[in-house]
């Protein structure tokens, strides 16, 4: 097999492995969490008012003496309207407003009974109760509940309540409706919380987005999701939760300023994780640095055997001399590989914890919603008027620049130190290794930048801090090595 083919297969395997492992940490979102998210995209077409603020044409409720309501397809939120428009384009019939009003009535009856609302309840109390328990529309409180259990039950009831079956949804509409609603929520994973509360920003556009109720997850629940989820993902996510709560309550500079708390939490977690990795991999990093310092001697050995790639005898003799050189200088070439095997699952778990943190999906930083991806913000024209797009653009440029510097800095330092190696002559084997390493670095750098562009803005902040730490780590390591070399 040609070397280029091997390299291509290696890079492809690596990329596939990263994408696979990045999705290996399970979502912590429960059926109840998902039901709350679904209600954010379909809260019905019925609006409730008090007598003092009722619009013209509002009808008094038959149960609540102080509540008036309107029923109109114009009351549908943007997400539901988008489904209606999609159905019309696909020649799928949209159910009559009587159907939607019946669904809203069934939900209100259940919430009214659950909360214990009496006839004197105000419209504010009704709306507050629906906002809190609207997930009943999708969630069935039974053993092993599934999303859509309750909706299917409500839907079946409408056929016996509405006198005209033609007002009810067709199978084609139900399929389109469920597909669209699932698409709205399927990418959300931010459900790791240590306390019940309102988290995230859910909705079709900026005007309709709001937090939803996410239930607390226990350590026992985390272990039920998987080994790494219990061992690392939940503890890290819980630590982020604690940090956000602590920073959000510190002084006037942070108190109530949602966004700064999350940024500081990401900074602390990045520092701790990268610091731990630095300590674990320091010996391996020094070993790699020693190998760079030995490049003149390595080049001499490789130049002695220019046909090592094709001649087995030359390859064996070259390997013996290289092994002797490594042993003499106390270098283990496989140590970096061992460290990568240890580090990779930890980084994946940290990734899973940060993307799964309910706190990190909450609020905004300089008008940028932390749960929104940088790409979605930049490609939405309305965000340029609010300043969110400018923040997203600056964050992406800083993140990309930091990643480029952090990944290329070791090569720049090595190139500067090895100017004299070129005088020893070119070795095809060494040139090939250097070329392969550059390709690998560029591919990894590109993947990280693309992922930072397409994932939540909070993760872009994490990549930025992580890159800054990598730059500092490289400079500190080189300083230590230069100090040891000068002493010798």
Secondary structure, 3 states (H helix, E strand, C coil): CCHHHHHHHHHHHHHHHHHHHHCCCCCCCCHHHHHHHHHHHCCCCEEEEECCCCCCCCEECCCCCCEEEEECHHHCCHHHHHHHHHHHHCCCCCCCHHHHHHHHHHHHHHHHHHHCCCCCCCHHHHHHHHHHHHHHHCCCCCCCCCCCHHHHHHHHHHHHHCCCHHHCCCHHHHHHHHHHHHHHHCCCCCCECCCCEEEEEECCCCCCCEEEEECCCCHHHHHHHCHHHHHHHHHHHHHHHHHHHHHHCCHHHHCCCCCHHHHHHHHHHHHHHHHHHHHHHHHHHHHHHHHHHCHHHHHHHHHHCCCCCCCHHHHHHHHHHHHHHHHHCCCCCCHHHHHHHHHHHHHHHHHHHHHHECHHHCCEECCEECCCEHHHHHCCCCHHHHCHHHHHHHHHHHHHHHHHHHHHHHHHHHHHHCHHHHHHCCCHHHHHHHHHHHHHHHHHHHHHHHHHHHCEHHHHHHHHHHHHHHHHHHHHHHHHHHHHHHHC
